[in-house]
Amino acid sequence: MFKLRLLISCALLIMFLLPTNLQAQDVSFSQFFSNPLYLNPAFSGSVGVPRLALQYRNQWQGFSNAFNTYSAAFDFSAEKLQGGLGFFVLNDAQAANSLQSLQLNASYAVFIRVSKNYRLHGAIQAGIHQNSLNLDKLVFADNLDPYNGNHGISEELAWVPDVKHTYPDFSAGLLLYSSKHFGGLAIHHLTEPQRSFYTDSAHTDVLPRKYSLHFGSRLPIYLHGQLRKTFDLSPQIVMQFQDNYGQVNYGLFASMKGFSAGTWFRQNFGLQYDAVIFLLGFSRKQWQINYSYDVAVSGLWGQTGGTSEISLVFLLKSIGRESHLPFYDVFDEGNGFQ
C-alpha cells in the first residue's frame, strides 16, 4: 500500500506541478450509455420524460481505492424550449482521495426532426470543474528517512500555492437517431482550460480537447415468425480521441424478457487490447440496473483485480409507445421490449 501511494504521489506531482507536456485523459466509463450526458450532451431530454441516472466505478480494485468515480445525472424534455435540459455531477477520487476532480455541468439540447424516421439533437454544455489535492495523503522523496520513516515537511509543498484549482469548461454535441440506429459526435473541453495548480503562467498545463464518436443499432430478432420478436441485439462502438491518445470500445449485447447480457472490448488505435468487459443487466418499464466487470488483458494483467461498474437508471414517467429510443431499453412487462 505504501509503495502504491508513493508511486501515485510521484505521478500526481509530475502531472500537475512540473512543467511537462504529459497529459492525462478523462474518466472512461465502461457503460457509456448508462450515463449518456457524460458521453454526449445531445442526449439531454432524449427519452422524452424525466430521467435520473446514477453510476459508480471502482477501477483497479486490487490496488485499494486507486480510482473511485461517482456520477449522478438528471435530464428532461422542455417543450417550451423545443429541446431538453440536463444536469450532472461527477466526482473522481484517485489514490485513496489524494486527488479529487469534481465536475458540475448543465446542458441544453435542441430537437429537430429531419425526416419521418430521423431526429437530430444539437447541444451545448457549460460547467465548473475543480481539482483538489489532499497533501496529507501524499509522500514525497524528502519526507522519507531511511531509518525512521516519514519526517518533517516536504520542500516540494512550495510548488503548490493552492491545493484547489477551479476552472470553467464547455462542450458541444450532436445526436442523430431513428427507431433502429443512432450515432453522435461530442467535443469536450472546447476552450482547453488551464488545469494546473501553478499560478505561474509560464508553467501551465491545459486539459486537451476530447472528441467522441459513437454509433449503435438495436435490431429485433424474430425466430418464430414476424408477429413477435424473440430478443434484441445491439451492436455499439465508441471512439474517443484526446491529445495523442485514442481509444475504441466495441461490443454487442442482447436483451430478452427484461434481461441483458453482452461483451465489450477496449483497445487503443495501435491495436493493443486493454480490457474485456462483461455486462449483465435487468430492466422494467421505468427502471434498469446494469453491472459490468472489466478484465485487464494489457501489461497489468493479474495485478489490477479488475474493475467493477454499476449503474441505475430511473424514468420518472412512463414513455409512450410512439417513442423510438434505440439507445435505451424500454421494457413492457406484457410484450417484452418495444
N, C-alpha and C positions, 0 to 999 in steps of 0.2 A: 504494500500500500504506500509506503514511504517513497519507494522508487517511482511509483506511478505519479505521485504528487510532485516530486522533483522534476520528472520528465515534462509533465504538463505545465508546470510553472515556467520552465525554460521556454517552452513553446509559446506560452502566452506572452512572455517578455519579448520574444522575437517578433511576434505578430503585431503587437500593439504599442511597443515602446521604441524599438530600434528603427532607424531609417533604412528600410529594406523594401524590395519590390515583391516580397512574398505576400500572396493574397489568400484569404480563407473564403470558403463558399458558404452559402446559406444552408439552413437546415433542409434536409431532403427527406420527406416522408415516404414510406413505402405505400401507404394507402392514399394516393394522391386525391382521389375523388371522394373520399370521406370528409375532407375539408377543402371544398373546391375554391373558396375565396382565397386561400393561400396560394393555390396553383394559378388562378386567373381571376381578377376582379370582375370580369364579364359574367361570371356565374351569379352575381348578386341578383336576387329576386327571380332566378331562373325557374324555380319549382312552381312559382305562382302563389304559394302560401308561405306563411312564416316558418322558417326552418332554423333549428338550433343544432349545431354540430360541435361535439366535444372529442378531443383526441389527446392521447398520451403516448409518448415514445420513449422507451428505455434502451438506449443504444450501448452495445458492448457491455452486457450485463456482467461478464466475468471480471470487469475492472472496477466494480463497486462505485456506482454513481459517477461514471465517467461523463455521460451525456444524458440528461433528462429534459424532455421537451413537453410542455403543456400548451394546449391551444383550445380556444373557445370562439365560435363564430355564430353570428345571427344575421339572417338576411330575410327580406320580404319584398314583394312587389309593391310599387307605388303608382297606382293608375293615374293620379293627377300629374305625376312627373313623367308619365309614359315610359316607365322603366322600373328599376329596383334599387334598393339601398342595402348595403351590407356593412357589418362591423365585425372586426375580430381582434383578439388579443392573443399574443404568443409570448411565452417565456421559455428561454433555452438556458438551462443551468449546466455548466461544464466543470469538470474536475472537482466534484463534491462542492459545488456552489462557489468555486474560486472566481469564476467569471459568469455573469448573468447578462443575457441580452433580452430586453423587454421591448415588445412592439405593440403599439396601439394604432389601428388602421380603420379608415372609413372609406367606402367606395360607392360610386353611383354608376349604374348601367342604364343605357337607353336601349329600347327594343325596337327593331324594325323587321317587318315581315317582307322578305324579298321575293317570295313566291308562295304558291299554295302550300308547298311542303317544307320550305326552309325559312328559318328565322335567324336574324343577325342581332347580336348584342355587342355594343361598344361601351367600354367603361374606363373611368379614371379612378385613381385611388390616392389618398393622401394619409400620411401617418407620422407619428412621432416615435423614434427608436431611442433606446438608452442602453449603453453598455456600462456595467458596474463591476469593479474589481473588489474582491474581499482579500485584502493584503494579509490578514491574519492566517489565511489558509495557504499562502504562498511561501515557499522555501527557496532562498537564493543562495548562491555559492558562498558568499561571505557571511552567511548565517551559520555555516557549519564549522564545528570544532571537531577535529578527528578523534578527540578523547572524551569530550563532554557533551557532544551533540549540539543542539541549537544554542546560539548565544547572540546577544546584542541586537542592534537594529541595523538592517542592511543599508549600505550606502546607495543601493540601487533605487531606494524609495525617492531619492532626489529627482529621479527621472519621471516621477508620477506626481505632478502638481495637483491633480484632481482624480479621484477614483471613480467618478461618474462622468460620462460624456453623452450628451443628448443632441440629436440632430433630426431634421425633418427628412422625409423620404416620400417619393412619388412614383407611381406605377400606372400602367395602362394595359388594356387587353381587349381582344376581340374573340367572339364565340359564334360559330355558325353550326346549326344543327337541324335535323329533321327527326322523324319518328324512329329512324334506324341508325343514323350516322351523326357524328359530331366531330368538330375539330376547332382548335383555337390557338391563338398566339398571345403571349403576355410578355411585357417588358417591365422588369422591376428595377428600381434604383435609377430612374431616368436621369437624375442630375449627378449621379455618382457621388453621394455625400461624403464629406470628410468624417472618418470614424475613429481617428487616432486619439489617444489620451494626451498627446503632445499639445502644448499651446504654441510651440514654435512653428510658424507657417512653413519654414524651410524643411521640416521633417513631418510631412503629412502623409496619411495613408487613407486612400479612398475606398469606398465599398463599390466594387466593379459592377457594371450593369449586367443583369441576368436576362437571358432570353429563353422562353419556354415554348415549345411546340407540342401539342397533344392532339391525338386522334383516337377515335374509337367507334365501334359499332355494337349494336345489340340485335342479334339475329335470332328470330324464333325458329326452333327446330320441330318439325312435325314428323313423328314416326308412325302415327296411326291415323292417317288421313289429314285433310286440311281444315277440319272443323274445330279441332282443339289441339293446340301445340303441347309438346311434351316438356320442353325446357328451353331456356335462352342461353345462347353463347355470346360472350362479349370479349372480343379481342381489342386490346388497347395498347397504345405506345405513347410514351412521354420522353421528349428530348430536351435537355437543358444545357445551356452554354453560359459560362461565367468566367470572365478573364481568359486564361489559357486552358481552362478545364471544360471538358464536355462529358455528359453522361446520358445514357439511354436506358430506359426501363420499358420492357415489353412483356406482355403476358396474355393469358386467356383465363377467364373463369366462367363457370356455368351456374345457372340459377334454376332451381326447381322446387316448387311447393314451399317456398319461403327459405330454403337453404341455398347457400352459395359456397363454392369452393373453387380455388384456382391456384395457379403458379405464375410467378413473375421472375424475370431475370434482370439483373442490373449490371451494366458494364460501361467502360469508358469507350471513347471512339478509337482507341488503339487496340480494340478487340480484347481487352483484358477484363475478365469477369471479376466482379466484386462480390456479388451475393446472389443466392437463390432465395426467393420469397414465397412462402406458403400462406394462403389466405383461407379462412373459414368465416362464414357469416350467416346471420339469420335475420329475416325481415318479416314485418307485419305491415298493415296498411299505413300506419303513421309513425313507425319507428323501425330502426335497424341497428344491429350491432355487428361489428367485424373485429376479428383478431388476426394478426399476421405475425409471422416469425421469419426473420432473416438469418440464413445460414451463410457465413462468410466463406468464400471459396478463393480469396486472394491470399497474399502472404500472411494474413492474420488468422488463417485457418487454425482452429483448435485453441485459440488464445482469447478470443473476444467473449465467448459464452453466448453468442448470438444477440439478436435484437428483437425485442417484443414491442408491438404497437397495438393499441386497442382504440376503437372509435365507437361513438354512439351518436346517432342522428335521430332527431325528433321533428316531425311535422306537426305544427300546432293546429292545423285544419286539414280536412280531407281534400285530396286532389281530385278534381273532376275527371271523368273518363275522356274528356276532349283533350286533356293534356298528353303530350308525347315527349317523354323525357328519357332518351336512351342512356343518359349518364346517371340515372337514379333508378333503383329497383323499386317500383311501385307494386306492392303486393295486394291482391284482392283475395280475402280469405275464401271466397266462394269459387273463384275462377282462376286462381294462380296469378301469375304475373300479367299485367296489362301489356 
